[in-house]
């Protein structure tokens, strides 16, 4: 039986794996990060960390197709994302994104926000789309809030709704840009728990940009450190190992020590 959520001629990587090789990120002649090489494993929660202005979000934009790299390669399941135009759109449809702040349409209800990608990329009818939107909201703990507008719910709930929209097309990869930013510690901890639960239940691969230490230690399987001064990656590993054996600047960051 055909899955109505997936276009029938779409390309789906056989392995949920991202390989980044010798990547340079920047704008025009301005280099933000260079010589980036790392891999993201299947079902891994991979955190991109670093100081303000180091290029974390810019790297995420390259990985999600919003910014073309100045140099280097990004492979999804062995397919060159930026060179293989034939399969790029299908790869994009295997990616779900929660932008910083949630980026919800304020004039639309939560259900209507989630319906946007479903209307664009599936053959579901309006009733099926609404039922699926309800289900996605229930997955993130927002059952019963389908008809609420973003202005009528809390910041933490807006973040959850943003994640629900990111999950609309059952993506293999989910990108979260500063998901805990602006939240109180309790709401942030609950969001971390949700991310872990969704990874376990859905088997998705998650990439997160964050500077929140509690979140980094709670959710990250692997983290990389982008350095603003040298414009490159200085460390990669589990945060628990990096806080002991990483470069000094990384250890100080993870221990919240002043320079």
Secondary structure, 3 states (H helix, E strand, C coil): CCCCCCCCCCCCCCCCCEEEEEEEEEECCEEEEEEEEEEECCCCEEEEEECCCCCHHHHHHHHCCCCCCCEEEEEECCEECCCCHHHHHHHHCCEEEECCCCCCCCCCEHHHHHHHHHHHHCCCCHHHHHHHHHHHHHHCCCCCCCCCEHHHCCHHHHHHHHHHHHCCCCCCEEEEECCCCCCCHHHHHHHHHHHHHHHHHHCCEEEEECCCHHHHHHHCCEEEEEECCCCEEEEEECHHHHHHHCCHHHHHHHCCCCC
